[in-house]
Amino acid sequence: APPMPVVAEVDPGQLQQALTNLVLNALDATPGGGTVTARVGSAAEGGAVIEVLDEGAGMTPEQVARIFDPFFTTKAVGAGTGLGLSIAEGIVHEHGGWIEVESTPGGGSHFAIRLPLELASDATAAGGRA
């Protein structure tokens, strides 16, 4: 059988931290209730995708442009450090991936962590985790 694709060189603890930051932000964005969805799958162009979607307050394009800046927050004073998304983006970049964001004021937000894949035999040969 041909080798199966696997996410390249992943640190589960770090990815869990990145995902936790996204989910906590989604929960904070829906204080009056609403659905927060997390799903994992493969992207059409190859690679793995981890998505977090919420039906919360959403963000303006100006806010979206700054959300990965250290210490930038859309939360009330004292309610957030502005470091969660910066840390999440750094972790994802360390894994060779990136985070995509779509958001509309009043229409919620959609975050997608995109990670590269490699074949299990390549990962094993390179000393990675297969």
All heavy atoms as an XYZ file, in Angstrom:
906
protein
N       0.850     -1.193      0.000
C       0.000      0.000      0.000
C       0.887      1.244      0.000
O       1.949      1.252      0.636
C      -0.897     -0.001      1.217
N       0.464      2.292     -0.677
C       1.256      3.525     -0.697
C       1.284      4.168      0.690
O       0.364      3.961      1.488
C       0.521      4.413     -1.704
C      -0.856      3.861     -1.787
C      -0.757      2.405     -1.460
N       2.326      4.934      0.987
C       2.408      5.583      2.301
C       1.265      6.592      2.475
O       0.841      7.220      1.527
C       3.761      6.293      2.295
C       4.326      6.132      0.930
C       3.468      5.206      0.153
N       0.784      6.691      3.695
C      -0.310      7.612      4.003
C       0.263      8.990      4.334
O       1.308      9.092      4.964
C      -1.096      7.107      5.221
C      -1.817      5.803      4.979
S      -3.089      5.932      3.702
C      -4.203      7.080      4.458
N      -0.438     10.054      3.921
C       0.033     11.391      4.292
C      -0.186     11.641      5.787
O      -1.168     11.184      6.353
C      -0.827     12.328      3.451
C      -1.983     11.526      2.996
C      -1.596     10.086      3.064
N       0.752     12.318      6.393
C       0.651     12.688      7.803
C       1.065     14.148      7.930
O       1.773     14.677      7.084
C       1.563     11.819      8.714
C       1.108     10.377      8.703
C       3.006     11.939      8.316
N       0.614     14.797      8.982
C       1.045     16.170      9.225
C       2.521     16.125      9.562
O       2.975     15.306     10.355
C       0.241     16.823     10.357
C       0.785     18.196     10.683
C      -1.228     16.912      9.985
N       3.274     16.991      8.942
C       4.715     16.996      9.104
C       5.121     17.528     10.476
O       4.668     18.586     10.882
C       5.356     17.836      8.003
N       5.938     16.772     11.194
C       6.648     17.212     12.398
C       5.772     18.065     13.322
O       5.929     19.274     13.394
C       7.882     17.991     11.953
C       9.063     18.008     12.899
C       9.501     16.647     13.403
O       9.599     15.705     12.609
O       9.736     16.527     14.613
N       4.851     17.428     14.011
C       3.889     18.137     14.857
C       4.233     17.961     16.333
O       4.570     16.872     16.769
C       2.464     17.609     14.596
C       1.483     18.166     15.590
C       2.036     17.936     13.188
N       4.136     19.055     17.082
C       4.233     19.008     18.533
C       2.796     19.099     19.060
O       2.193     20.174     19.015
C       5.070     20.174     19.053
C       5.203     20.161     20.567
O       4.183     19.936     21.256
O       6.307     20.398     21.062
N       2.220     17.979     19.517
C       0.807     17.979     19.912
C       0.476     19.004     20.997
O      -0.574     19.631     20.956
C       0.563     16.557     20.416
C       1.669     15.738     19.856
C       2.830     16.665     19.660
N       1.365     19.183     21.962
C       1.110     20.146     23.041
C       1.018     21.570     22.531
O       0.143     22.336     22.945
N       1.916     21.915     21.610
C       1.877     23.270     21.060
C       0.635     23.480     20.202
O      -0.015     24.528     20.287
C       3.132     23.549     20.233
C       4.362     23.778     21.077
C       5.532     24.260     20.252
O       5.492     24.262     19.028
N       6.579     24.689     20.925
N       0.298     22.496     19.365
C      -0.914     22.636     18.546
C      -2.155     22.712     19.421
O      -3.091     23.451     19.119
C      -1.028     21.485     17.551
C      -0.229     21.656     16.268
C      -0.478     20.484     15.325
C      -0.556     22.956     15.577
N      -2.167     21.966     20.519
C      -3.295     22.035     21.446
C      -3.406     23.448     22.022
O      -4.503     23.982     22.156
C      -3.141     21.018     22.565
C      -4.283     21.050     23.571
C      -4.117     20.038     24.687
O      -3.123     19.336     24.770
N      -5.108     19.971     25.548
N      -2.273     24.073     22.354
C      -2.295     25.437     22.883
C      -2.855     26.408     21.845
O      -3.681     27.265     22.169
C      -0.896     25.872     23.307
C      -0.877     27.270     23.898
C       0.512     27.718     24.322
O       1.488     27.007     24.163
N       0.589     28.921     24.865
N      -2.428     26.281     20.593
C      -2.929     27.159     19.535
C      -4.435     26.984     19.364
O      -5.182     27.974     19.294
C      -2.206     26.875     18.214
N      -4.889     25.738     19.323
C      -6.314     25.468     19.155
C      -7.110     25.955     20.365
O      -8.197     26.524     20.217
C      -6.536     23.973     18.925
C      -7.967     23.540     18.650
C      -8.541     24.259     17.439
C      -8.034     22.035     18.454
N      -6.571     25.759     21.554
C      -7.241     26.234     22.771
C      -7.436     27.745     22.719
O      -8.506     28.260     23.056
C      -6.438     25.836     24.025
O      -6.388     24.406     24.097
C      -7.064     26.387     25.295
N      -6.403     28.487     22.275
C      -6.524     29.942     22.168
C      -7.640     30.327     21.202
O      -8.420     31.247     21.478
C      -5.198     30.572     21.722
C      -4.156     30.571     22.823
O      -4.466     30.427     23.994
N      -2.900     30.715     22.437
N      -7.742     29.624     20.069
C      -8.797     29.931     19.100
C     -10.183     29.634     19.677
O     -11.122     30.427     19.513
C      -8.593     29.148     17.805
C      -7.369     29.495     16.959
C      -7.359     28.655     15.687
C      -7.319     30.966     16.622
N     -10.319     28.500     20.357
C     -11.618     28.125     20.919
C     -12.018     29.082     22.045
O     -13.179     29.526     22.114
C     -11.622     26.658     21.405
C     -12.875     26.342     22.215
C     -11.502     25.714     20.219
N     -11.094     29.443     22.916
C     -11.418     30.381     23.996
C     -11.852     31.735     23.431
O     -12.800     32.356     23.936
C     -10.229     30.538     24.952
C      -9.932     29.318     25.822
C      -8.666     29.545     26.648
C     -11.114     28.991     26.728
N     -11.179     32.206     22.382
C     -11.584     33.463     21.755
C     -12.984     33.340     21.155
O     -13.788     34.271     21.252
C     -10.591     33.881     20.664
C      -9.360     34.541     21.242
O      -9.291     34.848     22.427
N      -8.375     34.764     20.397
N     -13.275     32.207     20.527
C     -14.600     31.997     19.943
C     -15.671     32.020     21.038
O     -16.743     32.614     20.860
C     -14.638     30.682     19.170
N     -15.388     31.386     22.171
C     -16.336     31.396     23.282
C     -16.527     32.801     23.828
O     -17.651     33.225     24.121
C     -15.876     30.437     24.386
C     -15.916     28.954     24.030
C     -15.233     28.125     25.114
C     -17.350     28.489     23.808
N     -15.440     33.559     23.939
C     -15.527     34.945     24.407
C     -16.332     35.810     23.444
O     -16.958     36.790     23.850
C     -14.131     35.555     24.588
C     -13.410     35.017     25.819
O     -14.055     34.390     26.678
O     -12.180     35.234     25.910
N     -16.312     35.480     22.151
C     -17.015     36.265     21.138
C     -18.512     35.968     21.117
O     -19.265     36.658     20.433
C     -16.425     35.993     19.754
N     -18.935     34.943     21.869
C     -20.347     34.564     21.881
C     -20.906     34.587     23.307
O     -21.457     33.588     23.777
C     -20.539     33.155     21.272
O     -19.698     32.234     21.979
C     -20.203     33.117     19.802
N     -20.792     35.728     24.010
C     -21.215     35.752     25.415
C     -22.715     35.538     25.600
O     -23.143     35.045     26.635
C     -20.797     37.143     25.894
C     -20.778     37.971     24.658
C     -20.330     37.034     23.564
N     -23.526     35.878     24.593
C     -24.973     35.705     24.705
C     -25.446     34.362     24.205
O     -26.635     34.119     24.084
N     -24.524     33.481     23.880
C     -24.878     32.183     23.339
C     -24.579     32.127     21.855
O     -24.164     33.113     21.256
N     -24.802     31.003     21.272
C     -24.458     30.798     19.871
C     -23.581     29.576     19.756
O     -23.104     29.041     20.750
N     -23.349     29.163     18.552
C     -22.607     27.938     18.305
C     -21.137     28.228     18.042
O     -20.810     29.151     17.303
C     -23.210     27.196     17.088
O     -24.580     26.928     17.357
C     -22.477     25.902     16.802
N     -20.284     27.433     18.651
C     -18.857     27.412     18.336
C     -18.576     26.018     17.795
O     -18.915     25.022     18.435
C     -17.979     27.703     19.573
C     -16.511     27.495     19.256
C     -18.228     29.111     20.086
N     -17.985     25.946     16.617
C     -17.730     24.667     15.965
C     -16.236     24.504     15.743
O     -15.572     25.444     15.298
C     -18.443     24.613     14.589
O     -19.836     24.837     14.790
C     -18.226     23.274     13.911
N     -15.709     23.334     16.058
C     -14.325     22.987     15.731
C     -14.373     21.738     14.879
O     -15.127     20.802     15.172
C     -13.518     22.744     16.998
N     -13.602     21.739     13.789
C     -13.563     20.556     12.936
C     -12.176     20.403     12.333
O     -11.451     21.369     12.157
C     -14.649     20.606     11.871
C     -14.583     21.796     10.946
C     -15.798     21.836     10.017
N     -15.720     23.008      9.164
C     -16.750     23.670      8.710
N     -17.964     23.290      9.029
N     -16.594     24.708      7.932
N     -11.838     19.152     12.032
C     -10.543     18.810     11.471
C     -10.786     18.074     10.164
O     -11.686     17.249     10.063
C      -9.747     17.895     12.438
C      -8.417     17.496     11.830
C      -9.555     18.574     13.773
N      -9.973     18.372      9.164
C     -10.129     17.687      7.892
C      -8.900     17.887      7.033
O      -7.861     18.353      7.492
N      -9.038     17.534      5.772
C      -7.950     17.748      4.829
C      -8.391     18.815      3.838
O      -9.567     18.902      3.491
C      -7.572     16.452      4.121
O      -8.694     15.913      3.461
N      -7.443     19.631      3.425
C      -7.721     20.707      2.489
C      -7.643     20.182      1.062
O      -6.864     19.280      0.768
C      -6.721     21.849      2.696
N      -8.434     20.755      0.178
C      -8.474     20.312     -1.215
C      -7.101     20.412     -1.871
O      -6.729     19.574     -2.686
C      -9.497     21.140     -1.992
N      -6.327     21.428     -1.512
C      -5.010     21.619     -2.122
C      -3.926     20.783     -1.441
O      -2.753     20.923     -1.748
C      -4.634     23.104     -2.120
C      -4.366     23.698     -0.748
C      -5.609     24.152      0.004
O      -6.734     23.975     -0.503
O      -5.447     24.665      1.126
N      -4.316     19.938     -0.533
C      -3.352     19.125      0.203
C      -3.048     19.780      1.531
O      -3.069     20.994      1.658
N      -2.802     18.998      2.529
C      -2.547     19.530      3.854
C      -3.717     19.268      4.775
O      -4.775     18.808      4.355
N      -3.507     19.547      6.032
C      -4.549     19.375      7.040
C      -5.098     20.736      7.406
O      -4.394     21.745      7.339
C      -3.965     18.695      8.278
N      -6.361     20.757      7.794
C      -6.985     22.012      8.227
C      -7.739     21.759      9.522
O      -8.407     20.739      9.680
C      -7.904     22.618      7.129
C      -9.054     21.685      6.799
C      -8.432     23.972      7.539
N      -7.556     22.668     10.477
C      -8.283     22.656     11.742
C      -9.046     23.977     11.775
O      -8.437     25.043     11.725
C      -7.336     22.563     12.953
C      -6.422     21.343     12.832
C      -8.135     22.527     14.248
C      -5.270     21.337     13.836
N     -10.367     23.884     11.843
C     -11.188     25.090     11.773
C     -11.910     25.341     13.087
O     -12.346     24.402     13.749
C     -12.227     24.959     10.661
C     -11.606     24.824      9.284
C     -12.642     24.552      8.235
O     -13.134     23.398      8.187
O     -12.980     25.495      7.486
N     -12.043     26.626     13.430
C     -12.855     27.057     14.563
C     -13.761     28.162     14.041
O     -13.280     29.170     13.518
C     -11.991     27.569     15.740
C     -12.870     28.092     16.863
C     -11.074     26.467     16.254
N     -15.074     27.928     14.142
C     -16.066     28.876     13.655
C     -16.962     29.293     14.812
O     -17.306     28.470     15.665
C     -16.939     28.253     12.561
C     -16.211     27.677     11.354
C     -15.868     26.228     11.558
C     -17.049     27.848     10.119
N     -17.353     30.563     14.846
C     -18.286     31.012     15.873
C     -19.353     31.903     15.250
O     -19.177     32.423     14.154
C     -17.557     31.721     17.021
C     -16.952     33.056     16.633
O     -17.711     33.985     16.276
O     -15.715     33.181     16.699
N     -20.439     32.040     15.965
C     -21.548     32.905     15.561
C     -21.545     34.180     16.393
O     -22.584     34.752     16.678
C     -22.882     32.161     15.734
C     -23.013     30.923     14.878
C     -24.294     30.148     15.156
O     -24.935     30.387     16.204
O     -24.641     29.305     14.315
N     -20.359     34.613     16.784
C     -20.220     35.735     17.701
C     -20.269     37.092     17.039
O     -20.803     37.268     15.939
N     -19.668     38.055     17.725
C     -19.745     39.465     17.350
C     -19.050     39.771     16.029
O     -19.368     40.755     15.372
C     -19.133     40.320     18.461
N     -18.104     38.938     15.636
C     -17.347     39.213     14.416
C     -16.408     40.387     14.592
O     -16.351     41.015     15.650
N     -15.658     40.689     13.538
C     -14.670     41.767     13.584
C     -14.705     42.563     12.289
O     -15.081     42.042     11.246
C     -13.262     41.190     13.774
C     -13.045     40.446     15.071
S     -11.412     39.669     15.154
C     -11.667     38.236     14.111
N     -14.252     43.798     12.386
C     -14.120     44.637     11.204
C     -12.863     44.233     10.444
O     -11.957     43.611     11.029
C     -13.996     46.121     11.594
O     -12.754     46.294     12.297
C     -15.167     46.584     12.459
N     -12.747     44.596      9.170
C     -11.505     44.304      8.437
C     -10.275     44.925      9.115
O      -9.199     44.328      9.103
C     -11.750     44.927      7.063
C     -13.230     44.921      6.905
C     -13.778     45.162      8.295
N     -10.438     46.093      9.725
C      -9.314     46.738     10.431
C      -8.878     45.911     11.630
O      -7.681     45.790     11.911
C      -9.712     48.158     10.870
C      -9.972     49.118      9.724
C     -11.349     48.945      9.064
O     -12.259     48.316      9.661
O     -11.503     49.424      7.922
N      -9.832     45.345     12.345
C      -9.489     44.486     13.484
C      -8.822     43.204     13.010
O      -7.811     42.783     13.579
C     -10.749     44.157     14.301
C     -11.301     45.339     15.065
C     -12.637     45.030     15.698
O     -13.490     44.384     15.093
N     -12.825     45.505     16.926
N      -9.365     42.588     11.972
C      -8.788     41.346     11.438
C      -7.338     41.571     11.027
O      -6.472     40.729     11.262
C      -9.624     40.801     10.255
C      -8.897     39.645      9.568
C     -10.999     40.354     10.731
N      -7.040     42.729     10.456
C      -5.678     43.036     10.004
C      -4.689     43.102     11.164
O      -3.486     42.940     10.962
C      -5.666     44.356      9.233
N      -5.175     43.294     12.394
C      -4.279     43.465     13.545
C      -4.334     42.342     14.567
O      -3.567     42.352     15.533
C      -4.627     44.786     14.259
C      -4.400     46.002     13.377
C      -4.399     47.289     14.179
N      -3.395     47.248     15.220
C      -3.497     47.942     16.366
N      -4.523     48.714     16.597
N      -2.540     47.860     17.277
N      -5.215     41.360     14.395
C      -5.446     40.398     15.479
C      -4.239     39.552     15.861
O      -4.181     39.041     16.969
C      -6.654     39.476     15.200
C      -6.457     38.719     13.909
C      -7.948     40.253     15.246
C      -7.500     37.639     13.679
N      -3.269     39.417     14.971
C      -2.080     38.630     15.323
C      -0.958     39.507     15.887
O       0.095     38.994     16.266
C      -1.578     37.843     14.110
C      -2.579     36.823     13.622
C      -3.172     36.952     12.386
C      -2.937     35.743     14.413
C      -4.101     36.015     11.938
C      -3.866     34.804     13.984
C      -4.450     34.948     12.742
N      -1.179     40.819     15.967
C      -0.191     41.727     16.565
C      -0.149     41.492     18.071
O      -1.205     41.455     18.725
C      -0.550     43.197     16.322
C      -0.473     43.603     14.865
O       0.034     42.815     14.043
O      -0.921     44.728     14.553
N       1.059     41.331     18.639
C       1.146     41.165     20.097
C       0.484     42.337     20.817
O       0.644     43.488     20.428
C       2.643     41.132     20.374
C       3.249     40.691     19.083
C       2.368     41.264     18.001
N      -0.283     42.029     21.836
C      -0.962     42.967     22.732
C      -2.176     43.651     22.116
O      -2.823     44.460     22.766
C       0.014     44.008     23.308
C       1.198     43.372     23.985
C       2.457     43.446     23.419
C       1.049     42.663     25.167
C       3.550     42.837     24.019
C       2.135     42.049     25.779
C       3.388     42.143     25.204
N      -2.540     43.335     20.868
C      -3.777     43.874     20.302
C      -4.928     42.975     20.736
O      -4.847     41.754     20.653
C      -3.730     43.923     18.765
C      -5.032     44.398     18.162
C      -5.347     45.741     18.152
C      -5.951     43.495     17.646
C      -6.560     46.200     17.631
C      -7.162     43.926     17.132
C      -7.468     45.284     17.113
N      -6.004     43.572     21.231
C      -7.177     42.805     21.637
C      -8.443     43.556     21.276
O      -8.452     44.788     21.249
C      -7.150     42.483     23.150
O      -8.283     41.664     23.472
C      -7.151     43.732     24.004
N      -9.475     42.809     20.987
C     -10.795     43.397     20.749
C     -11.641     43.300     22.018
O     -12.779     43.747     22.032
C     -11.532     42.660     19.602
O     -11.711     41.298     19.961
C     -10.756     42.765     18.298
N     -11.074     42.748     23.079
C     -11.805     42.555     24.332
C     -11.744     43.819     25.185
O     -10.909     44.698     24.965
C     -11.222     41.366     25.102
C     -11.352     40.057     24.334
C     -10.694     38.917     25.059
C     -10.735     37.658     24.200
N     -10.032     36.557     24.839
N     -12.626     43.874     26.169
C     -12.663     45.009     27.084
C     -11.351     45.110     27.857
O     -10.636     44.109     28.027
C     -13.830     44.850     28.063
N     -11.035     46.311     28.323
C      -9.821     46.530     29.101
C      -9.804     45.572     30.290
O     -10.795     45.435     31.004
C      -9.740     47.999     29.589
C      -8.552     48.198     30.520
C      -9.658     48.940     28.404
N      -8.690     44.870     30.446
C      -8.542     43.916     31.543
C      -9.098     42.532     31.245
O      -8.931     41.619     32.039
N      -9.758     42.358     30.089
C     -10.377     41.063     29.785
C      -9.482     40.172     28.940
O      -9.751     38.991     28.801
C     -11.710     41.279     29.072
N      -8.434     40.719     28.365
C      -7.547     39.897     27.537
C      -6.181     40.530     27.443
O      -6.037     41.747     27.572
N      -5.170     39.707     27.201
C      -3.791     40.211     27.122
C      -3.406     40.613     25.707
O      -2.425     41.317     25.513
C      -2.788     39.141     27.586
O      -2.874     38.018     26.698
C      -3.062     38.714     29.017
N      -4.141     40.117     24.723
C      -3.765     40.382     23.341
C      -2.610     39.512     22.874
O      -1.968     39.817     21.876
N      -2.360     38.409     23.582
C      -1.246     37.533     23.214
C      -1.695     36.180     22.656
O      -0.926     35.513     21.976
C      -0.329     37.295     24.417
C       0.469     38.518     24.855
C       1.216     38.219     26.149
C       1.424     38.961     23.778
N      -2.929     35.778     22.903
C      -3.391     34.445     22.508
C      -3.242     34.160     21.030
O      -2.693     33.130     20.637
N      -3.716     35.071     20.171
C      -3.632     34.823     18.731
C      -2.218     34.985     18.214
O      -1.818     34.295     17.280
C      -4.602     35.741     17.974
C      -6.072     35.397     18.159
C      -6.954     36.399     17.428
C      -6.375     33.983     17.689
N      -1.453     35.880     18.817
C      -0.048     36.030     18.433
C       0.712     34.742     18.715
O       1.493     34.265     17.890
C       0.567     37.206     19.193
O       1.934     37.327     18.901
N       0.467     34.159     19.880
C       1.107     32.897     20.251
C       0.644     31.780     19.315
O       1.453     30.984     18.819
C       0.810     32.544     21.721
C       1.559     33.512     22.646
C       1.156     31.093     22.038
C       1.133     33.455     24.100
N      -0.657     31.712     19.059
C      -1.198     30.674     18.169
C      -0.568     30.774     16.785
O      -0.162     29.760     16.199
C      -2.721     30.798     18.072
N      -0.463     31.986     16.258
C       0.130     32.162     14.927
C       1.593     31.721     14.919
O       2.048     31.059     13.979
C       0.024     33.616     14.471
C       0.558     33.810     13.061
C       0.585     35.256     12.627
O       0.971     36.121     13.443
O       0.236     35.509     11.468
N       2.341     32.052     15.983
C       3.732     31.635     16.071
C       3.877     30.123     16.085
O       4.745     29.562     15.403
N       3.019     29.452     16.828
C       3.055     27.987     16.893
C       2.772     27.391     15.524
O       3.476     26.490     15.057
C       2.042     27.470     17.938
C       2.523     27.811     19.346
C       1.810     25.963     17.781
C       1.488     27.586     20.433
N       1.747     27.893     14.857
C       1.375     27.361     13.548
C       2.498     27.602     12.541
O       2.839     26.715     11.755
C       0.028     27.953     13.079
C      -0.267     27.575     11.644
C      -1.094     27.476     14.005
N       3.115     28.793     12.589
C       4.245     29.077     11.684
C       5.412     28.128     11.946
O       6.075     27.692     11.003
C       4.700     30.520     11.826
C       3.825     31.487     11.100
N       4.026     32.839     11.126
C       2.731     31.303     10.319
C       3.100     33.441     10.399
N       2.300     32.523      9.907
N       5.674     27.813     13.220
C       6.753     26.876     13.564
C       6.500     25.499     12.955
O       7.432     24.737     12.738
C       6.889     26.744     15.083
C       7.525     27.942     15.750
C       7.546     27.802     17.268
O       7.381     26.669     17.785
O       7.725     28.827     17.939
N       5.245     25.182     12.696
C       4.875     23.896     12.092
C       4.755     23.995     10.576
O       4.252     23.085      9.918
C       3.562     23.387     12.702
C       3.716     22.881     14.092
N       3.751     23.707     15.192
C       3.865     21.622     14.575
C       3.909     22.982     16.274
N       3.988     21.704     15.928
N       5.200     25.109     10.006
C       5.184     25.275      8.557
C       3.829     25.648      7.998
O       3.604     25.568      6.793
N       2.910     26.069      8.857
C       1.561     26.392      8.421
C       1.228     27.859      8.569
O       2.095     28.700      8.804
N      -0.053     28.154      8.446
C      -0.538     29.523      8.575
C      -1.985     29.477      9.053
O      -2.628     28.432      9.039
C      -0.406     30.273      7.256
C      -1.255     29.747      6.132
C      -2.495     30.190      5.742
C      -0.947     28.662      5.253
N      -2.961     29.451      4.690
C      -2.032     28.506      4.361
C       0.142     27.799      5.124
C      -2.070     27.531      3.368
C       0.104     26.823      4.137
C      -0.980     26.700      3.275
N      -2.483     30.636      9.487
C      -3.868     30.756      9.935
C      -4.594     31.719      8.992
O      -4.109     32.809      8.725
C      -3.976     31.283     11.382
C      -3.220     30.369     12.350
C      -5.444     31.410     11.802
C      -3.212     30.848     13.796
N      -5.740     31.281      8.507
C      -6.599     32.137      7.691
C      -7.780     32.586      8.542
O      -8.266     31.827      9.390
C      -7.119     31.372      6.469
C      -6.016     30.952      5.522
C      -6.514     30.059      4.395
O      -7.695     29.645      4.421
O      -5.708     29.773      3.503
N      -8.234     33.830      8.314
C      -9.323     34.388      9.101
C     -10.350     35.038      8.177
O      -9.984     35.791      7.283
C      -8.812     35.463     10.091
C      -9.947     35.960     10.980
C      -7.664     34.950     10.920
N     -11.598     34.726      8.416
C     -12.708     35.418      7.762
C     -13.648     35.866      8.870
O     -13.988     35.069      9.753
C     -13.456     34.500      6.801
C     -12.648     34.040      5.617
C     -13.412     33.051      4.745
O     -14.653     32.932      4.895
O     -12.764     32.394      3.923
N     -14.064     37.126      8.850
C     -14.951     37.617      9.887
C     -15.781     38.775      9.351
O     -15.313     39.547      8.516
C     -14.137     38.083     11.101
O     -14.993     38.359     12.190
N     -17.001     38.866      9.854
C     -17.916     39.937      9.490
C     -18.529     40.491     10.766
O     -18.996     39.701     11.600
C     -19.049     39.394      8.587
O     -18.469     38.720      7.482
C     -19.956     40.510      8.111
N     -18.528     41.822     10.942
C     -19.176     42.370     12.142
C     -20.610     41.859     12.259
O     -21.393     41.937     11.309
C     -19.138     43.881     11.910
C     -17.963     44.087     11.005
C     -17.953     42.870     10.103
N     -20.926     41.274     13.406
C     -22.247     40.718     13.651
C     -22.467     39.359     13.010
O     -23.511     38.741     13.208
N     -21.488     38.872     12.244
C     -21.669     37.619     11.517
C     -20.733     36.510     11.920
O     -20.650     35.492     11.239
N     -20.009     36.682     13.003
C     -19.128     35.622     13.472
C     -17.778     35.607     12.779
O     -17.472     36.452     11.944
N     -16.970     34.630     13.160
C     -15.610     34.495     12.645
C     -15.317     33.046     12.290
O     -15.878     32.123     12.872
C     -14.588     34.973     13.680
O     -14.785     36.344     13.982
N     -14.415     32.879     11.342
C     -13.977     31.556     10.881
C     -12.453     31.578     10.839
O     -11.867     32.324     10.063
C     -14.565     31.283      9.497
C     -14.112     29.994      8.886
N     -14.437     29.637      7.608
C     -13.367     28.963      9.358
C     -13.908     28.468      7.311
N     -13.260     28.042      8.364
N     -11.829     30.790     11.690
C     -10.378     30.648     11.716
C     -10.037     29.272     11.158
O     -10.679     28.280     11.509
C      -9.840     30.747     13.147
C      -9.826     32.148     13.693
C     -10.997     32.739     14.150
C      -8.652     32.868     13.751
C     -10.991     34.027     14.649
C      -8.633     34.155     14.252
C      -9.814     34.738     14.710
N      -9.022     29.208     10.303
C      -8.579     27.930      9.745
C      -7.066     27.822      9.893
O      -6.319     28.643      9.352
C      -8.975     27.815      8.278
N      -6.614     26.840     10.674
C      -5.192     26.515     10.774
C      -4.892     25.560      9.627
O      -5.528     24.510      9.503
C      -4.866     25.840     12.118
C      -5.123     26.789     13.284
C      -3.420     25.329     12.127
C      -4.959     26.138     14.651
N      -3.933     25.913      8.795
C      -3.560     25.061      7.651
C      -2.139     24.551      7.885
O      -1.226     25.330      8.120
C      -3.658     25.841      6.360
C      -5.069     26.342      6.146
C      -5.418     26.507      4.704
N      -6.799     26.893      4.550
C      -7.773     26.065      4.193
N      -7.509     24.807      3.945
N      -9.005     26.495      4.057
N      -1.993     23.220      7.819
C      -0.701     22.575      8.057
C      -0.318     21.727      6.861
O      -1.171     21.077      6.257
C      -0.779     21.691      9.303
C      -1.096     22.417     10.610
C      -1.431     21.416     11.697
C       0.075     23.295     11.023
N       0.968     21.705      6.516
C       1.408     20.893      5.372
C       1.389     19.409      5.711
O       1.449     19.019      6.873
C       2.849     21.374      5.150
C       3.301     21.823      6.502
C       2.078     22.402      7.161
N       1.285     18.600      4.680
C       1.374     17.147      4.832
C       2.607     16.638      4.118
O       3.112     17.267      3.190
C       0.145     16.461      4.218
C      -1.188     16.685      4.886
C      -2.280     15.918      4.145
C      -1.174     16.251      6.336
N       3.086     15.505      4.545
C       4.140     14.785      3.825
C       3.789     13.313      3.906
O       2.949     12.917      4.701
C       5.517     15.080      4.413
C       5.687     14.659      5.860
C       7.033     15.079      6.431
O       7.546     16.137      6.079
O       7.557     14.312      7.232
N       4.400     12.511      3.087
C       4.140     11.075      3.123
C       4.812     10.457      4.341
O       5.903     10.858      4.724
C       4.630     10.405      1.840
C       3.906     10.845      0.573
C       4.497     10.142     -0.651
C       2.412     10.566      0.678
N       4.170      9.476      4.929
C       4.694      8.846      6.137
C       6.105      8.319      5.909
O       6.954      8.439      6.787
C       3.767      7.718      6.578
N       6.399      7.751      4.740
C       7.745      7.224      4.503
C       8.765      8.361      4.463
O       9.886      8.198      4.927
C       7.784      6.450      3.184
O       7.441      7.295      2.106
N       8.391      9.551      3.961
C       9.291     10.702      3.965
C       9.541     11.186      5.394
O      10.638     11.523      5.767
C       8.713     11.860      3.142
C       8.585     11.524      1.658
O       9.272     10.573      1.207
O       7.824     12.206      0.963
N       8.468     11.225      6.198
C       8.597     11.682      7.579
C       9.496     10.744      8.368
O      10.334     11.183      9.130
C       7.210     11.752      8.243
N       9.331      9.439      8.159
C      10.140      8.463      8.875
C      11.606      8.558      8.451
O      12.499      8.580      9.270
C       9.614      7.039      8.619
O       8.234      7.002      8.990
C      10.380      6.021      9.407
N      11.833      8.707      7.139
C      13.205      8.805      6.626
C      13.889     10.065      7.134
O      15.105     10.084      7.362
C      13.202      8.800      5.094
N      13.113     11.143      7.338
C      13.694     12.402      7.799
C      13.788     12.465      9.313
O      14.192     13.475      9.864
C      12.851     13.572      7.273
N      13.355     11.410      9.982
C      13.432     11.386     11.435
C      12.230     12.005     12.100
O      12.214     12.204     13.293
N      11.190     12.312     11.331
C       9.978     12.913     11.886
C       9.093     11.872     12.503
O       9.363     10.678     12.457
N       7.999     12.337     13.066
C       7.019     11.438     13.668
C       6.019     11.031     12.613
O       5.406     11.873     11.993
C       6.307     12.130     14.818
C       7.193     12.286     16.009
C       6.493     13.064     17.080
N       7.437     14.100     17.452
C       7.144     15.339     17.736
N       5.909     15.737     17.703
N       8.073     16.200     18.053
N       5.839      9.756     12.420
C       4.889      9.285     11.388
C       3.623      8.796     12.042
O       3.590      8.490     13.186
C       5.515      8.171     10.579
